Amino acid sequence: MSTVNVDSYHSLLSHAPRSRQRQFGVGEQVRLSVLQQLDKVRYQVGFPDGWRIVHSTVALPVGATISATVTAVGDRLELQYTGTDIVATAMAEHEAASEDSLADHERRFNLALPEADRETLRAVMASAEDSDTALMSGLFLGKLAQPLDAPKLQAVYEAQRWTGLVGASADRASMLNSDDVHQLTKAMHQALRESSTNVSLAAFHDAAAEASSQSGDDPEQERRQLAWELLNDQDGGSVEYRYGVLPLIVADQLFELDLVYFRDRQSSAALAGKSQRMVMTLNAPALGRVEVVAQAIGERVAVTIKTDSEASRQILCAERDRVTELLARLGWGVDAVSYETGGIDKRAAAHIVEHVLNGDSLSRWV
């Protein structure tokens, strides 16, 4: 499943077996109901034949009803928004007005920063290489009622950005073997099976121990610890989230794997209805950037693995059956394992920032 890079389109893949899916025709008009937002670009959307997961580059308001026209069918279904519904109106407004200013984003996220914090944030944005990420970092701290200062902003900012980017070539990707895929699968299983608190504490344990054992100040370790504390600061909503870093061996090299974990507090006592979402990101010479998203409800799980190169995607996709087999062996009913390429702009921590900023909407979900 891939995202169509045109603002007026979206593509989707049904979680229902193909034999039970309704067959749409090009040019057909459909009405869609936006049920909930899963992350920045993915939504659960109601169709005439049930719900599906939709990728959209346009924000879809939860609860809205949308008109669309089918423009392509096949392995993926592509639609174009039509009519004068709320999404079409939002698209027109988005084109007519800039949303780049601090004031616009404060209104968007229902937030009013003290003037001193606004000045601090403007100064950091002016000097940051990625001003948008700096802006989101400041608004995230504001949502948590954290006073803004340069160390906090820098910590959250750095936790979301890639450093030391290494692009994967076909030769380096071929260094992967089944043990590497097993490592990824085990890390995913650990995150989904253990309680979020245990995962978070275990994930940060080694880094915290290393920082405390070193003599003198280590700015990088202090920044990492501060980021861990801030990103694990709960906003009091119905969804619990955790952030940590896990060690992972890929192609005989040790790397840090960023991990964020969401679960619905209300359903945690009943396994049958328990919702969980886990996002892992890493950057390794053999793979380049990789993002793994596991969506679990009860004992059922769907996994999406995204890479930034076609070579890495092909290597990992060749292990699809092994990933499914390993997850099944670990007790999961696997609904889907899909592979995508491109669009890994931020590390896993950005999912927590986005979740907290959207906390006042109806899309508060695991």
Protein Blocks (a to p, Z undefined) as FASTA:
>chain_A
ZZdfbfkbccdddfbdfklpccddehiacddddfbdfblmbccdddfkbccddddfbdcd
ehiacddddfbgcjbccdddehjbfklmmmmmmmmpcckbmklmmmmnopacdfklmmmm
mmmmmmpmblmlmmmmmmmmmmnopacdfklmmmmmmmmpcehiacddfklmmmpcfklm
mmmmmmmmmmmmmcfklmmmmmmmmmmmmmmmpgcjdfklmmmmmmmmmmmmcghiabdc
ddddddddeehiacdddddddddfklmmpmklpccddddddddfklopaddddddehjbc
cdddddfbfklmmmmmmmmmmmmmmmmmnopacfbdcddeehilbcfklmmmmmmmmmmm
mkbcZZ
